[in-house]
Amino acid sequence: MSQARILVIDDDAGFANAAVRGFVREGFDSVAETSATCAVGTAKTYQPDYILLDLNLGETSGLRILPELLLTLPEAGRLIILTGYSSIATAVEATRLGAHDYLCKPVRLNEILASLLGHTPSVTDLPTQPPSVERLKWEHIQRVLQEHNGNISATARALSMHRRTLQRILSKRPVAR
């Protein structure tokens, strides 16, 4: 029986290589791709069983290549979005486009493997505290940004804020719940 193949697509080469090493230790065949432009080609030749796709790929969003990956690999098991910039809007969009799960960094290898293999978290794993006001602000900005297809200028106009202010907000890590 052959090993299951996992394709890791993340612009952070350090993270991608660490993930590959972890998957190999767990008995998977795994390769990393750090460029969105090369990821689809690698997916075609490698034919992975599972895909771990970063949301923020530097030059583009993982959401932009997600549909093409799913078309290229109709037999792939699960495609998981992984991000350090989580929001409800991008989680909903990722699911709408066909992602099987949406994980927020930092995340442990065993959590990624559980998601890739289709193990769902229990209800007790869900947060019990409501989000902070700063987190709600982040979520609102992400929703409006998604509505404007990632266009910063249009989003800034819709939010009645200066474009540079919005860019500064978006360049920071999201506020913890």
C-alpha positions in Angstrom: 0.0 0.0 0.0 1.4 3.4 -0.9 1.8 6.3 1.4 -0.8 9.1 1.4 0.5 12.2 -0.2 0.2 15.7 1.4 0.9 18.9 -0.5 1.7 21.9 1.7 1.3 25.3 0.0 2.6 28.1 2.3 4.7 31.1 1.4 6.6 30.7 4.7 9.3 28.3 3.7 10.2 27.6 7.3 6.7 26.6 8.2 6.2 24.6 5.0 9.4 22.6 5.5 8.6 22.0 9.2 5.2 20.7 8.2 6.6 18.4 5.6 9.1 17.0 8.1 6.3 16.4 10.6 4.1 14.7 8.0 7.0 12.4 6.9 7.6 11.5 10.6 4.0 10.5 10.8 4.3 8.2 7.7 3.1 10.4 4.9 4.8 11.4 1.7 4.8 15.1 1.6 6.1 18.0 -0.4 6.0 21.8 0.0 5.3 24.6 -2.5 5.9 28.2 -1.5 4.6 29.9 -4.6 0.9 30.1 -5.6 1.9 30.3 -9.3 3.8 27.0 -9.0 1.4 25.2 -6.6 -1.2 24.2 -9.3 1.5 22.7 -11.5 3.0 20.9 -8.6 -0.5 19.6 -7.6 -1.0 18.3 -11.2 2.3 16.3 -11.2 2.3 15.2 -7.6 -1.4 14.2 -7.4 -1.7 14.7 -3.6 -4.3 12.9 -1.5 -4.6 15.9 0.8 -3.8 19.6 0.5 -2.8 22.1 3.2 -3.3 25.6 1.7 -2.2 28.9 3.4 -4.7 31.7 3.1 -2.1 34.5 2.7 0.4 33.4 0.0 2.2 36.8 -0.3 1.5 37.5 -4.0 -2.2 36.3 -3.8 -4.8 34.7 -1.6 -5.1 31.0 -1.2 -8.8 31.5 -2.0 -7.9 32.5 -5.5 -6.2 29.2 -6.3 -8.5 27.0 -4.3 -11.1 26.4 -7.1 -8.3 25.6 -9.6 -6.8 23.1 -7.2 -10.1 21.4 -6.6 -10.7 21.2 -10.4 -7.3 19.9 -11.0 -7.6 17.2 -8.2 -11.2 16.0 -8.1 -10.1 12.8 -6.4 -8.1 14.5 -3.6 -9.4 13.7 -0.1 -9.5 17.0 1.8 -8.3 20.5 1.2 -7.6 22.5 4.4 -7.1 26.2 4.6 -4.5 27.3 7.2 -4.1 31.0 8.2 -2.7 33.3 10.7 -5.2 36.0 9.6 -8.5 34.3 10.3 -11.9 35.9 10.0 -15.4 34.7 9.7 -15.7 36.2 6.2 -12.7 34.3 4.8 -13.8 31.1 6.6 -17.2 31.3 5.0 -15.7 32.1 1.6 -13.2 29.2 1.9 -16.0 26.8 2.7 -18.2 28.1 -0.1 -15.4 27.5 -2.5 -14.9 23.9 -1.4 -12.4 23.9 1.5 -13.2 21.1 3.9 -11.8 22.9 7.0 -10.3 26.2 8.1 -7.6 26.2 10.8 -6.0 29.1 12.5 -2.3 29.4 13.2 -0.7 28.6 15.5 -1.8 25.0 15.1 -0.2 21.7 16.1 0.6 18.9 13.7 -1.9 16.5 15.4 -4.7 19.1 14.9 -3.8 19.4 11.2 -3.7 15.6 10.8 -7.0 15.2 12.6 -8.6 17.8 10.2 -7.0 16.2 7.1 -8.2 12.8 8.1 -11.7 14.1 8.7 -11.9 13.9 12.5 -14.2 16.7 13.7 -13.7 18.5 17.0 -16.1 17.9 19.8 -18.6 20.6 21.0 -16.4 21.1 24.1 -13.6 22.4 21.9 -15.6 25.4 20.8 -14.9 28.8 22.5 -17.2 29.8 25.3 -16.4 33.5 25.6 -17.8 36.1 23.2 -15.2 37.8 20.9 -13.6 41.1 22.0 -14.6 44.4 20.4 -11.3 44.6 18.7 -11.9 41.1 17.2 -15.4 42.1 16.1 -13.8 45.1 14.3 -11.3 42.8 12.6 -14.1 40.5 11.5 -16.2 43.4 10.1 -13.2 44.7 8.1 -12.5 41.2 6.7 -16.2 40.8 5.7 -16.2 44.2 3.9 -12.9 43.4 2.3 -14.3 40.0 1.1 -17.4 41.8 -0.3 -15.0 44.0 -2.4 -13.0 41.1 -3.7 -9.8 42.1 -1.7 -9.8 45.7 -3.2 -8.3 47.8 -0.4 -9.4 51.2 -1.9 -13.0 50.1 -2.4 -13.0 48.6 1.1 -11.6 51.8 2.7 -14.3 53.9 0.9 -17.1 51.5 2.1 -15.7 51.7 5.7 -15.3 55.5 5.4 -11.6 55.3 6.4 -8.4 56.3 4.8 -6.8 53.6 2.6 -3.4 53.8 4.4 -5.1 53.4 7.8 -6.9 50.3 6.5 -3.6 49.0 5.1 -1.9 49.4 8.5 -4.7 47.5 10.2 -4.6 44.7 7.7 -0.8 44.4 8.0 -1.0 43.5 11.7 -1.9 40.1 13.0 -5.6 39.7 13.9 -6.6 40.3 17.5 -7.1 37.1 19.5 -10.6 36.2 20.4 
